[in-house]
Amino acid sequence: MRTLSIISNIVIFSVTSISALKYGQLCDSTPLYRESWQYDDSCDDVYLFCDPASNTCNYKACSNTDYIAGWDTNVREFPVRCTGSTFCPDNRSKCEPQVSVGSRCEVQRDDECSGSDSICLNSTCFIKGAPLGGNCGTDISTYTSYDAAGDSIQQTIIRDNCTDGTWCSNFLCIQSKELDAACDQDRECLSGTCSNNGICINGPDVFHKIANWLWGVLATAIVLFVVLVLCLLWILHRYQSKQEHAKIVQFFGDNEEFSKYAMLNEDDSSSYHDSDSLRVPTPFSNQQLNDSRHSLVYLTTPDYNTSHSLTFKPKNNASSTGLNTMTQNSRASSTNNVSNLFTRAHTPDPQQ
């Protein structure tokens, strides 16, 4: 027991000393891959890596992504991302040129191999072009990840260098399976997705093709909608145009009637003033004339209702018939007065 305790203390001390490594200190450049195949080394620092050229901790100079967990840009500038025909190795030392087919590559790093159809199998670059019935190779990797509850999830990934539509079985490329066929791996299905029930299904990212007749229905619906809107606008325009036309017709018609009415009153007023010098003026006659003048309606806008509401209305609103009757009565009374005056002037006094 005492021996085990001493050994454990030594291990803890060594781990602590390793985790405390800083820039320029000696380190072990042997890569450490976790169960999730995430790279790590003895420097154990987000900003440092163990440089195999000098076995010392050096600053990281490249990145495969735009985000590194725990990296603080206030402490150190974010490393550059490799582009084009270069790649950033797992230790993130610096950008390296891609390697040719048959050269060594890091685990599951297809981007380290040159060419568009290249694949990294068993740490060697291959061309993913083995035909149906041709010889092929496989690469088996087991990943361990953790869910939200902290439980570990293990997943086995098998990859091969067969062409699309085929998969490697017993070192030979065979035809991939249709939908609803039994499967064990995603690579066995033409859709590239094997469900948890062991059946080939379409993946969630598969584009669903829309039938041509649906495009036709959509286009027809759009055209009909545009035509319907245009028809409604045309009907509304016609309705408003008729309303405005009716107002204009009423405006000019009323103006014509009022002009005739004004001319008749003007004739009556001229006759009234001709006989006014032959009679004694009375307040009643002046009141009648003023009432006839106040009864006129003057249109100021094409809207008859608005003009009518703006017109001054006297308390005793006389109609045209009433005005003409009162004017005729005043004319008759003035004629009688003139006749009486003329008779009195020419009739001799009986006392004389």
Secondary structure, DSSP 8 states (H G I E B T S, - for coil): -HHHHHHHHHHHHHHHHHHT--TT-B-----EE-TT--EE-TT--TTEEEETTTTEEEE--EESSS--TT--TTTS---EE--TTEE--TT--S-EE-B-TTSB--TT-GGGB-STTEEEETTEEEES-B-TTSB--EEEEEEEEE-TTS-EEEEEEEEE-B-TTEEEETTEEEE-B-TT-B-SSGGGBTTS-B-TTSBB---TT------HHHHHHHHHHHHHHHHHHHHHHHHHHHHHHHHHHHHHHHHHHHHHHHHHHHHHHHHHHHHHHHTGGGS---HHHHHHHHHHHHT-----SS-HHHHHHHS---SS---HHHHHHHHHHHHHHHHHHHHHHHHHHHS--TT-
